[in-house]
Amino acid sequence: MDAHDIRNSYLTFLQAKGHTVIDRAPLVPRGDTSTLFNGSGMQSLLPYLLGQEHPAGVRLTDSQPCVRAQDIDDVGDNRHTTFFEMLGNWSLGDYFKETQIRQFYSFLVDVVGLDSSKIYVTCFIGDPANGIPRDDEAASIWASVFAERGVSNGIAEIGSQADGDTRGVRPGERIFFYDGGENWWSRGGSLDGTPIGDPCGPDSEVFYDFGAEHQDASYGLAHPASDGGQFMEIGNQVFMQYRRREDGSFEELTKRNVDFGGGLERIAAASIGSDDVFRISLLWPIIESLQELTGRRYEDETAAMRIIADHLRGATFLAVDGVRPSNKEQGYVMRRLLRRAIRFALSLGLSENFFSTVVPVIADLYASDYPEVAASRDEVIAVLVKEETAFRRTLASGLRALAEYQGSTLTGLDVFRLSDTHGFPKELSVEEARRLGIEVAGDWESGFAAALEEQRARSRGATRLGAAGLPGGGAPA
């Protein structure tokens, strides 16, 4: 199955189990200024997970495009992307652990066709200090599911990720208990950080084993929660069964919810037996277009091609949802994605505009499943090509200025001047300087902030003078 088939099969599979397919939320959250982008499938559904009734009922499913700009520096490896799709299903006070675990496992094995012996899971080890028991219920369900499929179902109590790095996986183990740093969900990010009054609870994560040959030994021994490469998380089932009281303790909820999110790209990678998500059907055509344009091989220019493919895919979807390049908020992130793509294209020898060739490839990958992509195709291409043309001029000027710092240290003030004079984004200046072997001051960020604040202070002074009708503010003397 390719990614397109997996997405549609997932929705069909959940529909047959009584779920209503709901429309995706836009990448820019509506009525929520706490975050720039929808970064998960459940983000737009939070009011309903907090108790509000959803008009479509108590069983919901969708495929939600997401952006996580905080992952931008990780893009270039085989699994991180700033843009991705999250397959989601929710039970709002309806079914709970048994139904959720069994239906997701069935989807992976019976629909997608994943090898049962390569699926591993994690559960919450409990927190006696907070009166929360080990999630033996979830572990017992998993043990039964694996036994029914004829695969091992041994249980291991790992604890922390660091413990796993030194302990590893032992023969027969398939179900692993971790602490609240790995297997607890709350909006505060941890058990101790759970906000007062919020629903929260243990989660059970699902991993795919790509084989010991993919483990990076620098991360220690392989285990599901390791960052070493052998295991890849493909889904997370959150069981919202608690609420935090005013005194900090936890109480059981009478109405319990399930919040599931599964990475489409990662499930698709598992389905083709590749730990490289860029080889799936939603990304590989972009890589192929870059190979054709540059005459270079993906195997030789892996990181650069991954970054370009990811950034242009994310920027394309942002444009579909109405975001335009700018120097503020969502527009700034979009501009940064586009400019980083251009910068890495230079390293591939692409000194001329190429968005007009690659962006249509991206749009066509999604046009059949997202009508809004097809409807805005020409406008999106025009927006991105316009930004590329403008930045090519900025880039040439900025690179010439940056080259003058060879043999010296680039300070925060220097980075500010490159931004102010040449329109070079601060992150791009630092990335490019390091690529060119130019030393960057360790405190460049504070130096940049100080220079920016000084400029703003001068601007505020000029504004006050102008408002008073005094010389220096642009008003008549």
C-alpha positions as CSV (number, residue, x, y, z in Angstrom):
1,M,0.0,0.0,0.0
2,D,1.3,3.5,-0.8
3,A,0.6,6.5,1.5
4,H,-2.5,7.5,-0.4
5,D,-4.0,4.0,0.0
6,I,-3.1,3.9,3.7
7,R,-4.8,7.3,4.4
8,N,-8.0,6.3,2.6
9,S,-8.0,2.8,4.0
10,Y,-7.7,4.1,7.5
11,L,-10.7,6.4,7.2
12,T,-12.7,3.6,5.6
13,F,-11.7,1.2,8.3
14,L,-12.8,3.6,11.1
15,Q,-16.0,4.5,9.3
16,A,-16.9,0.8,9.2
17,K,-16.4,0.9,13.0
18,G,-18.9,3.7,13.5
19,H,-16.6,6.7,13.3
20,T,-17.6,9.9,11.5
21,V,-14.9,11.3,9.1
22,I,-14.5,15.0,10.0
23,D,-12.8,17.7,7.9
24,R,-9.2,18.5,8.6
25,A,-8.5,21.7,10.5
26,P,-6.5,24.5,8.8
27,L,-2.8,24.6,9.6
28,V,-3.3,28.0,11.3
29,P,-5.4,27.4,14.4
30,R,-8.8,29.2,14.6
31,G,-9.3,31.1,17.8
32,D,-6.2,29.9,19.4
33,T,-3.3,32.3,19.6
34,S,-1.2,30.1,21.9
35,T,0.5,28.4,19.0
36,L,1.3,29.3,15.4
37,F,0.3,26.0,13.8
38,N,-1.8,22.9,14.3
39,G,1.0,20.5,15.4
40,S,-1.2,17.5,16.1
41,G,-4.4,15.9,15.1
42,M,-6.0,16.5,18.5
43,Q,-5.2,20.2,18.8
44,S,-8.4,21.4,17.1
45,L,-10.4,18.8,19.1
46,L,-9.3,19.9,22.5
47,P,-12.6,21.5,23.5
48,Y,-14.4,18.2,22.9
49,L,-11.7,16.2,24.8
50,L,-12.4,18.7,27.7
51,G,-16.1,17.9,27.7
52,Q,-17.9,19.9,25.0
53,E,-20.2,17.8,22.8
54,H,-19.0,17.3,19.2
55,P,-21.8,17.8,16.6
56,A,-20.6,14.7,14.7
57,G,-20.9,12.4,17.7
58,V,-18.7,10.4,20.0
59,R,-16.6,8.5,17.4
60,L,-14.5,10.6,15.1
61,T,-11.7,10.1,12.6
62,D,-9.6,12.2,10.2
63,S,-6.2,12.8,8.6
64,Q,-4.8,16.0,9.8
65,P,-1.9,17.9,8.1
66,C,0.4,19.3,10.7
67,V,3.4,21.6,11.0
68,R,6.0,21.5,13.7
69,A,8.5,24.3,13.1
70,Q,10.5,23.3,16.2
71,D,11.7,20.2,14.3
72,I,13.3,22.3,11.6
73,D,16.9,21.6,12.7
74,D,16.2,17.8,12.8
75,V,15.1,17.7,9.2
76,G,17.8,15.9,7.1
77,D,17.7,12.6,9.0
78,N,15.5,9.7,7.9
79,R,12.4,10.4,9.9
80,H,12.0,14.0,10.9
81,T,9.8,16.4,8.9
82,T,8.4,19.8,9.7
83,F,5.2,18.9,7.7
84,F,3.4,15.6,8.2
85,E,0.0,14.0,8.3
86,M,-1.5,12.6,11.5
87,L,-4.1,9.8,11.2
88,G,-6.5,10.3,14.1
89,N,-9.4,8.7,15.8
90,W,-11.2,9.7,19.0
91,S,-13.7,8.2,21.4
92,L,-15.4,10.9,23.4
93,G,-16.7,8.9,26.4
94,D,-17.5,5.8,24.3
95,Y,-15.1,2.9,23.9
96,F,-11.8,2.7,25.8
97,K,-8.6,0.7,25.9
98,E,-9.7,-2.8,24.6
99,T,-11.4,-1.5,21.5
100,Q,-8.7,1.1,20.7
101,I,-5.8,-1.3,21.0
102,R,-7.4,-4.0,19.0
103,Q,-8.7,-1.8,16.2
104,F,-5.3,-0.1,15.7
105,Y,-3.4,-3.3,15.8
106,S,-5.9,-4.9,13.3
107,F,-5.4,-1.9,11.0
108,L,-1.7,-2.2,11.0
109,V,-1.6,-6.0,10.5
110,D,-4.8,-6.8,8.6
111,V,-5.1,-3.7,6.5
112,V,-1.7,-2.3,6.0
113,G,0.0,-5.7,6.2
114,L,2.7,-5.0,8.7
115,D,4.7,-8.0,10.1
116,S,3.3,-8.7,13.6
117,S,6.7,-9.7,14.8
118,K,8.1,-6.3,14.1
119,I,5.6,-4.4,16.2
120,Y,6.5,-3.4,19.8
121,V,4.5,-1.4,22.3
122,T,5.0,0.7,25.5
123,C,2.8,1.4,28.5
124,F,2.9,3.6,31.6
125,I,4.9,2.1,34.6
126,G,2.8,4.0,37.2
127,D,3.5,6.6,39.7
128,P,2.9,5.5,43.3
129,A,3.7,9.0,44.7
130,N,0.7,10.4,42.8
131,G,-1.5,7.3,43.5
132,I,-1.5,6.3,39.8
133,P,-1.0,2.5,39.2
134,R,0.9,0.8,36.5
135,D,-1.2,0.4,33.4
136,D,-1.6,-3.4,33.6
137,E,-4.9,-3.2,31.8
138,A,-3.3,-1.9,28.6
139,A,-0.4,-4.3,28.9
140,S,-2.7,-7.3,29.5
141,I,-4.7,-6.4,26.3
142,W,-1.5,-6.1,24.3
143,A,-0.3,-9.5,25.7
144,S,-3.5,-11.1,24.5
145,V,-3.4,-9.5,21.1
146,F,0.2,-10.7,20.5
147,A,-0.6,-14.2,21.8
148,E,-3.5,-14.5,19.4
149,R,-1.2,-13.6,16.5
150,G,1.4,-16.2,17.6
151,V,4.2,-13.7,18.5
152,S,6.1,-13.3,21.8
153,N,4.4,-11.1,24.4
154,G,7.0,-10.8,27.2
155,I,6.8,-7.7,29.5
156,A,9.8,-5.6,30.6
157,E,9.9,-2.8,33.1
158,I,12.3,-0.3,31.7
159,G,11.6,3.0,33.6
160,S,13.4,5.9,31.9
161,Q,14.8,6.2,28.4
162,A,18.3,6.2,29.9
163,D,17.6,2.9,31.6
164,G,16.6,1.4,28.3
165,D,19.8,2.7,26.6
166,T,21.8,0.6,29.0
167,R,19.4,-2.4,29.4
168,G,18.2,-2.9,25.8
169,V,15.7,-5.5,24.7
170,R,15.9,-9.1,25.9
171,P,14.6,-12.2,24.0
172,G,10.8,-12.6,24.0
173,E,10.1,-9.0,25.2
174,R,7.5,-7.0,23.3
175,I,5.7,-4.9,25.9
176,F,7.7,-2.3,27.7
177,F,6.8,-0.1,30.8
178,Y,8.2,3.4,30.9
179,D,7.8,6.3,33.3
180,G,5.9,9.6,32.9
181,G,8.6,11.0,30.7
182,E,7.6,8.6,28.0
183,N,4.1,7.2,28.6
184,W,2.0,10.0,30.1
185,W,0.0,12.6,28.3
186,S,-1.0,16.0,29.5
187,R,-1.1,19.5,28.1
188,G,1.8,20.3,30.4
189,G,3.9,17.6,28.8
190,S,4.5,15.5,31.9
191,L,2.7,14.0,34.9
192,D,4.0,16.6,37.3
193,G,3.3,19.4,34.8
194,T,-0.4,18.5,34.3
195,P,-2.5,21.6,34.6
196,I,-5.1,21.7,37.4
197,G,-8.5,20.5,36.1
198,D,-7.1,19.0,32.9
199,P,-7.9,15.5,31.7
200,C,-4.8,13.5,31.3
201,G,-3.7,9.9,31.4
202,P,-1.3,7.1,30.4
203,D,-0.6,6.4,26.8
204,S,0.5,3.3,24.9
205,E,2.9,3.9,22.0
206,V,3.4,1.6,19.1
207,F,6.8,1.1,17.4
208,Y,8.1,-0.7,14.3
209,D,11.4,-2.5,14.4
210,F,13.5,-2.0,11.3
211,G,16.3,-4.3,12.4
212,A,19.4,-4.1,14.5
213,E,21.5,-2.9,11.5
214,H,19.7,0.4,11.8
215,Q,20.7,1.0,15.4
216,D,23.2,3.9,16.0
217,A,25.5,2.5,18.7
218,S,26.2,6.0,20.0
219,Y,22.7,5.9,21.5
220,G,23.4,2.8,23.5
221,L,21.5,-0.4,23.3
222,A,18.3,-0.5,21.2
223,H,14.9,-0.4,22.9
224,P,11.5,1.1,21.7
225,A,11.9,4.6,23.2
226,S,15.5,4.9,22.1
227,D,16.5,7.5,19.5
228,G,19.0,5.1,18.0
229,G,17.2,4.3,14.8
230,Q,16.2,0.6,15.1
231,F,12.7,1.4,16.4
232,M,10.4,4.1,15.0
233,E,7.2,5.3,16.7
234,I,4.2,5.0,14.4
235,G,1.3,5.6,16.7
236,N,0.3,6.8,20.2
237,Q,-2.9,6.0,22.0
238,V,-3.7,8.4,24.9
239,F,-6.2,7.1,27.5
240,M,-7.6,10.2,29.2
241,Q,-8.9,8.7,32.4
242,Y,-7.7,11.2,35.1
243,R,-8.1,14.8,36.1
244,R,-5.8,16.8,38.4
245,R,-7.4,18.2,41.5
246,E,-6.7,21.6,43.1
247,D,-4.4,19.9,45.7
248,G,-2.3,18.3,42.9
249,S,-3.6,14.8,43.3
250,F,-5.5,12.9,40.6
251,E,-9.0,11.5,40.4
252,E,-10.6,9.1,38.0
253,L,-12.9,10.5,35.3
254,T,-16.4,9.2,34.8
255,K,-16.2,10.1,31.2
256,R,-13.0,8.7,29.7
257,N,-11.7,9.6,26.2
258,V,-9.4,8.0,23.7
259,D,-7.1,10.2,21.6
260,F,-5.1,8.4,19.0
261,G,-2.6,9.8,16.5
262,G,-0.6,7.8,14.0
263,G,2.1,9.2,11.6
264,L,1.0,8.5,8.0
265,E,4.5,9.0,6.7
266,R,6.0,6.6,9.3
267,I,3.3,3.9,8.8
268,A,3.9,4.2,5.0
269,A,7.6,3.8,5.6
270,A,7.0,0.7,7.7
271,S,4.7,-0.7,5.0
272,I,7.6,-0.6,2.4
273,G,10.2,-1.9,4.9
274,S,12.2,1.3,4.7
275,D,13.3,3.4,7.7
276,D,13.6,6.4,5.4
277,V,10.3,8.2,5.2
278,F,11.5,10.2,2.2
279,R,11.2,7.0,0.1
280,I,7.4,6.9,0.5
281,S,5.0,7.8,-2.2
282,L,4.3,11.3,-0.8
283,L,7.9,12.3,-0.8
284,W,9.9,10.2,-3.3
285,P,8.5,11.9,-6.4
286,I,9.8,15.2,-5.0
287,I,13.2,13.6,-4.5
288,E,13.1,12.3,-8.0
289,S,12.4,15.7,-9.5
290,L,15.4,17.1,-7.6
291,Q,17.6,14.3,-8.9
292,E,16.5,15.1,-12.5
293,L,17.0,18.9,-12.0
294,T,20.4,18.6,-10.5
295,G,21.8,15.5,-12.1
296,R,22.9,14.3,-8.7
297,R,22.0,11.2,-6.8
298,Y,19.9,11.1,-3.6
299,E,22.5,8.7,-2.0
300,D,25.2,11.4,-2.4
301,E,23.1,14.5,-1.5
302,T,20.7,12.9,1.0
303,A,20.4,15.6,3.7
304,A,20.1,18.5,1.2
305,M,17.4,16.8,-0.8
306,R,15.4,15.8,2.3
307,I,15.5,19.4,3.6
308,I,14.3,20.8,0.2
309,A,11.6,18.2,-0.2
310,D,10.3,18.7,3.3
311,H,10.4,22.5,3.4
312,L,8.7,22.9,0.0
313,R,6.0,20.5,0.9
314,G,5.3,22.4,4.1
315,A,5.4,25.8,2.4
316,T,3.0,24.5,-0.3
317,F,0.4,23.4,2.3
318,L,0.8,26.7,4.2
319,A,0.1,28.6,1.0
320,V,-2.9,26.4,0.4
321,D,-4.2,27.5,3.8
322,G,-3.7,31.1,3.1
323,V,-0.3,31.8,4.7
324,R,1.9,34.2,2.8
325,P,5.6,34.9,3.2
326,S,6.3,37.8,5.6
327,N,8.4,38.8,8.6
328,K,5.8,37.9,11.2
329,E,4.5,34.8,12.9
330,Q,3.3,32.1,10.4
331,G,4.6,34.1,7.4
332,Y,8.0,34.2,8.9
333,V,8.2,30.5,9.4
334,M,7.0,30.0,5.8
335,R,9.6,32.4,4.6
336,R,12.3,30.6,6.5
337,L,11.3,27.2,5.0
338,L,11.4,28.6,1.5
339,R,14.8,30.4,2.0
340,R,16.4,27.3,3.6
341,A,15.2,25.3,0.6
342,I,16.8,27.8,-1.7
343,R,20.0,27.8,0.3
344,F,20.3,24.0,0.2
345,A,19.5,24.0,-3.5
346,L,22.6,26.2,-4.0
347,S,24.6,23.4,-2.5
348,L,23.2,21.1,-5.2
349,G,24.2,23.6,-8.0
350,L,20.7,24.9,-8.5
351,S,21.5,28.6,-9.0
352,E,18.4,29.3,-11.0
353,N,14.7,29.3,-10.0
354,F,13.3,25.8,-9.6
355,F,10.1,26.2,-7.5
356,S,8.1,26.3,-10.7
357,T,9.2,22.7,-11.5
358,V,9.0,21.2,-8.0
359,V,6.0,22.8,-6.4
360,P,3.6,21.4,-9.1
361,V,4.9,17.9,-8.3
362,I,4.0,18.5,-4.6
363,A,0.5,19.9,-5.4
364,D,-0.3,17.0,-7.7
365,L,0.6,14.5,-5.0
366,Y,-2.3,15.9,-2.8
367,A,-4.8,17.2,-5.3
368,S,-7.0,14.1,-5.4
369,D,-7.3,13.8,-1.6
370,Y,-7.5,17.5,-0.8
371,P,-9.7,19.4,-3.2
372,E,-8.5,22.7,-1.8
373,V,-5.0,21.9,-3.1
374,A,-6.3,21.4,-6.6
375,A,-8.4,24.5,-6.4
376,S,-5.5,26.8,-5.4
377,R,-2.7,25.1,-7.4
378,D,-1.9,27.9,-9.7
379,E,-2.1,30.6,-7.1
380,V,0.2,28.6,-4.7
381,I,2.8,28.1,-7.4
382,A,2.7,31.8,-8.2
383,V,3.1,32.8,-4.5
384,L,6.1,30.5,-4.0
385,V,7.8,31.4,-7.3
386,K,7.5,35.1,-6.5
387,E,9.2,34.6,-3.1
388,E,12.0,32.6,-4.7
389,T,12.7,35.2,-7.3
390,A,12.9,38.0,-4.7
391,F,15.1,35.9,-2.3
392,R,17.5,35.0,-5.1
393,R,18.5,38.7,-5.2
394,T,18.7,38.9,-1.4
395,L,20.8,35.7,-1.2
396,A,23.4,36.9,-3.7
397,S,23.9,40.2,-1.8
398,G,23.9,38.5,1.6
399,L,26.4,35.8,0.7
400,R,28.8,38.4,-0.6
401,A,28.5,40.3,2.6
402,L,28.9,37.1,4.7
403,A,32.0,36.1,2.9
404,E,33.7,39.2,4.3
405,Y,33.7,37.6,7.7
406,Q,36.0,34.8,6.7
407,G,38.8,34.6,9.2
408,S,36.8,36.5,11.9
409,T,34.0,35.8,14.4
410,L,30.4,36.5,13.4
411,T,28.8,38.4,16.4
412,G,25.2,39.0,17.2
413,L,25.6,42.6,15.9
414,D,27.0,41.3,12.6
415,V,24.0,38.9,12.3
416,F,21.7,41.8,12.9
417,R,23.4,44.0,10.3
418,L,23.1,41.2,7.7
419,S,19.4,40.9,8.5
420,D,18.8,44.7,8.6
421,T,20.8,45.6,5.5
422,H,20.5,42.5,3.3
423,G,17.3,40.9,4.5
424,F,19.2,37.8,5.6
425,P,17.2,35.9,8.2
426,K,19.3,35.5,11.4
427,E,19.1,31.6,11.4
428,L,20.2,31.5,7.8
429,S,23.2,33.8,8.5
430,V,24.3,31.5,11.3
431,E,23.7,28.3,9.3
432,E,25.5,29.6,6.2
433,A,28.4,31.0,8.3
434,R,29.0,27.6,9.9
435,R,28.8,25.9,6.5
436,L,31.5,28.3,5.2
437,G,33.7,27.6,8.2
438,I,33.2,31.1,9.8
439,E,33.3,31.1,13.6
440,V,30.0,32.2,15.2
441,A,30.0,33.8,18.6
442,G,28.4,31.6,21.3
443,D,26.3,34.6,22.5
444,W,25.2,35.7,19.1
445,E,21.5,35.4,20.0
446,S,21.8,37.8,22.9
447,G,23.9,40.2,20.8
448,F,21.3,40.1,18.1
449,A,18.5,40.8,20.6
450,A,20.4,43.7,22.0
451,A,21.0,45.3,18.6
452,L,17.3,44.8,17.7
453,E,16.2,46.4,20.9
454,E,18.5,49.4,20.3
455,Q,17.0,49.9,16.9
456,R,13.5,49.7,18.3
457,A,14.4,52.2,21.0
458,R,15.6,54.6,18.3
459,S,12.4,54.0,16.3
460,R,10.2,54.7,19.4
461,G,12.2,58.0,20.0
462,A,11.7,59.1,16.4
463,T,8.0,58.2,16.7
464,R,7.5,60.3,19.8
465,L,9.3,63.2,18.2
466,G,7.1,62.9,15.1
467,A,4.0,62.9,17.2
468,A,5.1,66.1,18.9
469,G,5.8,67.8,15.6
470,L,9.5,68.1,16.4
471,P,12.5,67.7,14.0
472,G,13.8,64.2,13.7
473,G,10.4,62.4,13.6
474,G,9.7,63.0,9.9
475,A,7.2,65.8,10.7
476,P,7.7,69.4,9.5
477,A,10.1,71.4,11.6
